[in-house]
Amino acid sequence: MHETLENSTPSSLALASPIPLIEHPAQVYLAGLSPGSRPAMRQALNAIARLLTDNSCDAMTLNWAALRYKHTAAVRAVLAEKYAPAYVNKVLCALRRVLKEALRLEIMSAVDFACAVDIPNVKVTKQLRGRVLTAEEIAQLMQVCFDDPTPTGYRDAAIFAILRGSGVRRSEVVNLDLSNLDLNSGAIEVRGGKGGKDRTVYLPESGLTVVLDWLSLRGNEAGPLLCHINRASRIVKRRLTSQAVLFILQKRGQQALVTNFSAHDFRRTFISDLLDAGEDISTVQRLAGHANSDQTARYDRRGEETKRRAVQKLIIPGSRQNSRGLH
């Protein structure tokens, strides 16, 4: 995002001098996020700062307490013209949260804060994002990993098994350590998930078997569950990055001829399949690590067939089907 606002006054919005990190609203906000969320939100704050100051400030040098409604409204207007509503709303959320910290730190008045954050989100189209992966597609992705006899094949199969079997986020899967996995029950302790929350998820037996195959090569040394593999096919106890997992999914997708899917689509598939299997939404909510069941429901991608099957369970008294054999 390289746009800047006309008639902006960079000097008036730049910090006159550095302030302690514990008193910096952007730093306080970022420190409260999970490690997986922090880079994206920092990038969003940097984008706002550059936009307001003709690229002369970033998140740490912008004087957030000096922002007023004219600034926040202008940021919203510029972003709404150029970017998708979901991205704009994510940036606006970060903006509001930083200003809330400025209020809490008593460097912004309540009146200025209330006016500055009084900007609506951009309306999102009702079309659902993402999709579910079919059983055939998942089988194809697993098979290309099974066909690869190198440690990379074993590791990649484990990645797919964890994403499919536990519904964890991409940022969560790379943060897993071997100590987070119970080899007997298949329980996985997710530490510092979205919102900094911990939760326990479980692998089905079929998924645990795949992970155990990987561990037979990785070994039982402490460290990251999923590791880097060098060009000599040697396992290096170095943690994968979220970007590396993205590349792995894209590579295996091309090999399996399965396209247009993301790591988050495994999460949508996980949630949709559990709901389709009749699991109550509160249980699925806890497994997914959602704050409420409404958020879980937005991941439901079961489609029209599920609705059609649901109504077949209803019996209409006196209907022809129900009255056969009575005459």
Summary of the structure (lengths in Angstrom):
residues: 327
radius of gyration: 24.4
end to end distance: 74.5
largest distance: 92.4
contacts: 929
relative contact order: 0.09
helix: 55%
strand: 6%
